[in-house]
Amino acid sequence: MKRILIIFFQFLLMLVVFLVGSFLPVFHILPLWSVTTSPSGLFVLDGVYLLIFLYILLLAIGAARRRFPRAAINSTIALVLALIIGLASKFPFRSL
């Protein structure tokens, strides 16, 4: 039960970071990192970069606590779930 809660909270954290990172270019806080997906659409990469940075940070914390195998499994499950839900919700897609 404890492991499921840890995965769930990591998933929520990653999903929020993905969402916030996808909306940062709207507020002009960071420069826009994007890929053109169609003549009238963009895929904003900021949220994906922040998500990967958070994933690496969680792995580093797990390694520092000498619990790398369990932290790697938990964080990877949370990362995959956050990517699936975030991309299905079309967080990083923008139309021009």
C-alpha distance (Angstrom), angle and dihedral (degrees) to the residues before:
residue distance angle dihedral
M1 . . .
K2 3.80 . .
R3 3.80 91.5 .
I4 3.80 92.1 50.7
L5 3.81 90.3 52.5
I6 3.80 91.5 49.3
I7 3.80 91.2 50.8
F8 3.82 90.9 46.5
F9 3.81 94.0 50.7
Q10 3.81 92.2 45.3
F11 3.80 88.1 49.6
L12 3.81 91.2 51.9
L13 3.81 91.5 47.2
M14 3.80 91.9 49.7
L15 3.79 92.7 45.8
V16 3.81 91.6 51.6
V17 3.82 91.3 47.5
F18 3.81 89.7 49.1
L19 3.81 91.1 49.9
V20 3.81 94.7 45.9
G21 3.80 91.5 45.4
S22 3.78 90.8 51.7
F23 3.82 91.4 54.0
L24 3.83 98.4 42.7
P25 3.83 93.8 90.4
V26 3.81 89.1 58.4
F27 3.82 89.6 63.5
H28 3.84 92.5 42.9
I29 3.80 91.8 -125.2
L30 3.80 93.7 132.4
P31 3.78 131.4 19.9
L32 3.79 113.4 -92.3
W33 3.80 115.1 -99.1
S34 3.77 106.0 -170.3
V35 3.78 145.4 147.9
T36 3.79 122.5 -142.2
T37 3.80 109.1 -120.6
S38 3.80 99.1 176.4
P39 3.80 137.2 -7.0
S40 3.79 89.7 -83.3
G41 3.81 102.9 27.9
L42 3.80 141.5 76.7
F43 3.78 133.8 -165.2
V44 3.83 107.6 -145.6
L45 3.80 110.0 -144.2
D46 3.83 98.0 -169.2
G47 3.80 94.0 91.1
V48 3.79 92.4 48.0
Y49 3.81 91.4 50.8
L50 3.80 92.0 49.6
L51 3.81 89.9 47.1
I52 3.81 91.9 53.1
F53 3.81 90.7 46.5
L54 3.82 90.4 52.0
Y55 3.82 90.6 47.9
I56 3.82 91.2 52.9
L57 3.82 89.8 46.7
L58 3.82 91.5 52.5
L59 3.81 90.4 48.9
A60 3.81 90.6 49.9
I61 3.81 90.9 51.2
G62 3.81 89.7 49.7
A63 3.80 90.8 49.7
A64 3.81 91.7 48.6
R65 3.79 89.7 52.6
R66 3.84 89.7 48.8
R67 3.80 91.5 -118.4
F68 3.77 98.5 108.1
P69 3.84 100.8 139.0
R70 3.80 94.2 52.2
A71 3.82 93.0 40.0
A72 3.79 90.7 49.3
I73 3.79 93.1 52.4
N74 3.81 94.1 45.2
S75 3.80 94.3 45.6
T76 3.79 93.3 45.4
I77 3.81 92.1 52.1
A78 3.82 90.2 48.5
L79 3.83 91.3 47.0
V80 3.80 93.7 51.3
L81 3.81 92.3 46.9
A82 3.82 92.0 47.9
L83 3.80 91.7 49.0
I84 3.80 92.6 48.4
I85 3.81 94.2 47.6
G86 3.81 93.9 40.4
L87 3.80 94.8 49.4
A88 3.81 91.9 42.9
S89 3.82 88.4 52.8
K90 3.82 88.7 49.3
F91 3.81 94.3 -128.4
P92 3.82 96.3 157.5
F93 3.83 98.3 40.6
R94 3.80 117.3 100.4
S95 3.78 131.7 177.0
L96 3.77 121.2 -140.7
